[in-house]
Amino acid sequence: MNHEDFMRLALEQAKLAKSAGDLPFGAIVVQGDKVVGKNELKTIPSVKSRIM
């Protein structure tokens, strides 16, 4: 995967947040060339990313 692939994944997370009625923010955590976590914005600020 390259940086553009990772950005697409983050944008997918943002779309999930938007479709759930939240602000369109998404994030992924990358270690080396592997995604190790991802999450979309939740209305509860204490929600943490899911580690894969």
N, CA, C and O atoms as a DFTB+ gen file, in Angstrom:
208 C
 N C O
     1  1       0.836      -1.185       0.000
     2  2       0.000       0.000       0.000
     3  2       0.881       1.247       0.000
     4  3       2.002       1.239       0.508
     5  1       0.349       2.309      -0.578
     6  2       1.088       3.567      -0.584
     7  2       0.274       4.640       0.140
     8  3      -0.817       4.375       0.644
     9  1       0.821       5.846       0.182
    10  2       0.164       6.929       0.919
    11  2      -1.237       7.229       0.394
    12  3      -2.139       7.539       1.173
    13  1      -1.422       7.139      -0.911
    14  2      -2.749       7.390      -1.479
    15  2      -3.755       6.334      -1.029
    16  3      -4.912       6.656      -0.755
    17  1      -3.321       5.079      -0.952
    18  2      -4.199       4.012      -0.455
    19  2      -4.603       4.273       0.991
    20  3      -5.763       4.094       1.362
    21  1      -3.642       4.694       1.802
    22  2      -3.938       4.989       3.202
    23  2      -4.912       6.164       3.322
    24  3      -5.805       6.143       4.169
    25  1      -4.746       7.175       2.490
    26  2      -5.657       8.321       2.515
    27  2      -7.063       7.886       2.128
    28  3      -8.040       8.347       2.718
    29  1      -7.175       6.997       1.135
    30  2      -8.505       6.492       0.745
    31  2      -9.177       5.792       1.922
    32  3     -10.378       5.952       2.141
    33  1      -8.403       5.015       2.678
    34  2      -8.970       4.324       3.843
    35  2      -9.455       5.327       4.894
    36  3     -10.518       5.142       5.486
    37  1      -8.680       6.379       5.121
    38  2      -9.095       7.405       6.084
    39  2     -10.356       8.115       5.596
    40  3     -11.240       8.426       6.394
    41  1     -10.444       8.372       4.298
    42  2     -11.638       9.009       3.749
    43  2     -12.856       8.102       3.876
    44  3     -13.964       8.588       4.101
    45  1     -12.667       6.797       3.736
    46  2     -13.763       5.852       3.947
    47  2     -14.278       5.927       5.382
    48  3     -15.484       5.867       5.623
    49  1     -13.359       6.059       6.325
    50  2     -13.753       6.192       7.722
    51  2     -14.548       7.483       7.935
    52  3     -15.516       7.509       8.695
    53  1     -14.131       8.543       7.261
    54  2     -14.847       9.821       7.367
    55  2     -16.257       9.695       6.787
    56  3     -17.209      10.247       7.340
    57  1     -16.387       8.981       5.691
    58  2     -17.710       8.772       5.099
    59  2     -18.616       7.981       6.039
    60  3     -19.813       8.253       6.131
    61  1     -18.041       7.004       6.733
    62  2     -18.820       6.245       7.720
    63  2     -19.331       7.159       8.826
    64  3     -20.482       7.053       9.249
    65  1     -18.469       8.054       9.288
    66  2     -18.870       8.991      10.341
    67  2     -19.993       9.892       9.842
    68  3     -20.986      10.100      10.540
    69  1     -19.835      10.423       8.640
    70  2     -20.847      11.316       8.091
    71  2     -22.184      10.600       7.923
    72  3     -23.234      11.169       8.223
    73  1     -22.150       9.360       7.447
    74  2     -23.398       8.611       7.252
    75  2     -24.065       8.266       8.582
    76  3     -25.265       7.994       8.626
    77  1     -23.287       8.278       9.666
    78  2     -23.841       8.016      10.998
    79  2     -24.311       9.304      11.675
    80  3     -24.762       9.276      12.820
    81  1     -24.202      10.449      10.956
    82  2     -24.664      11.712      11.512
    83  2     -23.608      12.500      12.254
    84  3     -23.910      13.543      12.833
    85  1     -22.372      12.021      12.250
    86  2     -21.272      12.729      12.906
    87  2     -20.571      13.640      11.900
    88  3     -20.903      13.645      10.715
    89  1     -19.606      14.404      12.383
    90  2     -18.767      15.192      11.493
    91  2     -17.905      14.244      10.667
    92  3     -17.540      13.176      11.158
    93  1     -17.570      14.598       9.433
    94  2     -16.830      13.682       8.560
    95  2     -15.328      13.654       8.830
    96  3     -14.534      14.176       8.047
    97  1     -14.952      13.039       9.943
    98  2     -13.543      12.860      10.282
    99  2     -13.257      11.371      10.408
   100  3     -14.035      10.629      11.006
   101  1     -12.148      10.945       9.846
   102  2     -11.742       9.554       9.956
   103  2     -10.243       9.484      10.130
   104  3      -9.527      10.423       9.780
   105  1      -9.765       8.382      10.669
   106  2      -8.325       8.226      10.881
   107  2      -7.939       6.765      10.770
   108  3      -8.734       5.868      11.050
   109  1      -6.715       6.549      10.360
   110  2      -6.128       5.221      10.389
   111  2      -4.762       5.335      11.053
   112  3      -4.149       6.403      11.058
   113  1      -4.295       4.232      11.608
   114  2      -2.960       4.180      12.204
   115  2      -2.159       3.183      11.374
   116  3      -2.584       2.045      11.175
   117  1      -1.010       3.614      10.897
   118  2      -0.183       2.784      10.025
   119  2       1.150       2.523      10.704
   120  3       1.774       3.430      11.256
   121  1       1.575       1.267      10.653
   122  2       2.909       0.909      11.145
   123  2       3.620       0.233       9.987
   124  3       3.217      -0.840       9.538
   125  1       4.674       0.864       9.511
   126  2       5.344       0.354       8.314
   127  2       4.419       0.514       7.125
   128  3       4.070       1.633       6.749
   129  1       4.020      -0.603       6.531
   130  2       3.084      -0.547       5.408
   131  2       1.783      -1.270       5.732
   132  3       1.070      -1.709       4.830
   133  1       1.476      -1.393       7.016
   134  2       0.291      -2.123       7.461
   135  2      -0.611      -1.224       8.314
   136  3      -0.134      -0.497       9.185
   137  1      -1.917      -1.287       8.050
   138  2      -2.885      -0.556       8.858
   139  2      -3.083      -1.346      10.152
   140  3      -3.455      -2.519      10.120
   141  1      -2.833      -0.697      11.287
   142  2      -2.974      -1.374      12.581
   143  2      -4.143      -0.836      13.400
   144  3      -4.448      -1.369      14.467
   145  1      -4.797       0.212      12.911
   146  2      -5.960       0.753      13.609
   147  2      -6.728       1.686      12.702
   148  3      -6.169       2.290      11.786
   149  1      -8.036       1.797      12.971
   150  2      -8.851       2.732      12.200
   151  2     -10.063       3.117      13.018
   152  3     -10.506       2.385      13.903
   153  1     -10.589       4.296      12.694
   154  2     -11.772       4.763      13.410
   155  2     -12.361       5.960      12.699
   156  3     -11.669       6.699      11.999
   157  1     -13.659       6.133      12.897
   158  2     -14.327       7.339      12.449
   159  2     -14.697       8.133      13.683
   160  3     -14.699       7.601      14.793
   161  1     -15.009       9.399      13.494
   162  2     -15.375      10.258      14.622
   163  2     -16.617       9.714      15.309
   164  3     -17.574       9.310      14.647
   165  1     -16.601       9.703      16.588
   166  2     -17.769       9.328      17.379
   167  2     -18.189      10.546      18.193
   168  3     -17.364      11.408      18.496
   169  1     -19.444      10.618      18.541
   170  2     -19.895      11.744      19.342
   171  2     -19.394      11.651      20.772
   172  3     -19.391      12.650      21.491
   173  1     -18.973      10.479      21.193
   174  2     -18.403      10.282      22.537
   175  2     -16.883      10.473      22.442
   176  3     -16.214       9.663      21.800
   177  1     -16.322      11.513      23.056
   178  2     -14.900      11.810      22.856
   179  2     -13.944      10.777      23.419
   180  3     -12.764      10.807      23.070
   181  1     -14.387       9.868      24.269
   182  2     -13.465       8.910      24.867
   183  2     -13.305       7.644      24.027
   184  3     -12.574       6.740      24.433
   185  1     -13.958       7.551      22.881
   186  2     -13.830       6.364      22.040
   187  2     -12.442       6.315      21.450
   188  3     -11.931       7.322      20.960
   189  1     -11.827       5.143      21.495
   190  2     -10.469       4.976      20.972
   191  2     -10.511       4.190      19.665
   192  3     -11.508       3.536      19.358
   193  1      -9.428       4.256      18.900
   194  2      -9.339       3.496      17.641
   195  2      -9.366       2.000      17.910
   196  3      -8.926       1.522      18.955
   197  1      -9.891       1.289      16.940
   198  2      -9.878      -0.167      17.010
   199  2      -8.521      -0.638      16.516
   200  3      -8.066      -0.219      15.452
   201  1      -7.878      -1.498      17.275
   202  2      -6.590      -2.065      16.860
   203  2      -6.881      -3.372      16.163
   204  3      -7.582      -4.238      16.688
   205  1      -6.328      -3.499      14.968
   206  2      -6.579      -4.702      14.155
   207  2      -5.547      -5.752      14.439
   208  3      -5.589      -6.834      13.853
